[in-house]
Amino acid sequence: MTKFRRIGVLTSGGDAPGMNAAIRAITRKALEQGVEVMGIIGGYSGLINEKIIPLTTRSVANIINRGGTMLYSDRCVEFKTEEGMAKAIATCKKYDIDAIVAIGGDGTFRGATDLTLRGVPTIGVTGTIDNDITATDYTVGFDTAMNTVLEAVDKLRDTCESHARCNVVEVMGRNCGQIALMSGIALGAIVICIPEVPFDEKLALEKIKSAKDAGKRGFVVLVSEGCFTEDGKPYGEVLREKIEEETGIESKFVRLAHIVRGGAPTLRDRLTATKMGVAAVELLLEGKSNRVVIEDDGKITDLDIVFALTTDSMYKNKLKEGALDKFSEEDIAAMKAICDKRKAEIDELYKIAYDVCK
Ligand code: ADP
């Protein structure tokens, strides 16, 4: 067992409900193992600007039920520079921080890898509402975000039905349509538009028209924020106009935006964050580094961060030249299998949505 005296924990990038539950679990598990914990305030900028506070069992009390992050978050450009990185490493030395657990998304994990390369072992814990890290089935915050969409759009449904209206709702997810797809199914959205699946606008409008002709009054359409027209306009607003023009149904556009990021984490997010936080500390104590804690078929396990990030790039068709060179054929096959699994899941759900939401 590696004996760390003190570790740091930070939350970085977009915040997600459940980050607090992860901070709490990491802190308490580490303290239980005799390892001190320092909270780094404001993501990687806290490392650069020496915003460091000790965390205790009591200082992480009463946060498991709170959205946001008690350590605050940030998008820190300076951290990506050599100078910023040097300051971050100097802070780790000054405060005797032997290792870091970084909670966030893919950008956060890229930063974690840079720290590892410079001698500070790191473990990543997923915290992003978008569920957009291909190598894990689940990211902390996703369930809460979808439940928030449900709560808001259920209200819109009521009024859509009363007034025979359509509401086109844009939800977050960056380039990943999973929030729109899964919450869309749970909401009975007649049309769902996500970046992963080519959108047949004509078919969508016909579907709405024939449902109207068959007596349907209220319509909900879910569009992911990653969908744009060819000239770069957010597609949801454009689709609203087309629905109104082509079907004659009064249509409104709603952007839920950051509402989807907040709120008390659901049971699933509290539980997953707690399990992932504990796993992160265990990995560090086993002497592992540059790993990201993931969920795979219901089990909490871990992967090499660079493997996970490369799988992500493969899935998103963003592989840089030579990115696969350092991986074995076995690794590459494993990456492809993960990408195929993810794509098959999305295609299956999209078909379910099309068949059932009428
Ligand atoms: P997320 O972690 O949610 O994907 P970002 O992409 O904004 O969010 O990344 C969070 C932070 O991680 C950035 O503000 C930056 O400080 C750090 N980061 C992102 N990409 C890199 C990189 N390539 N190298 C080093 N640090 C990075």
Boltz pocket constraint, residues with backbone or C-beta under 6 A from the ligand:
constraints:
  - pocket:
      binder: B
      contacts: [[A, 12], [A, 13], [A, 14], [A, 44], [A, 74], [A, 75], [A, 76], [A, 77], [A, 79], [A, 80], [A, 104], [A, 105], [A, 106], [A, 107], [A, 108], [A, 109], [A, 110], [A, 111], [A, 112], [A, 114], [A, 127], [A, 128]]
      max_distance: 6.0
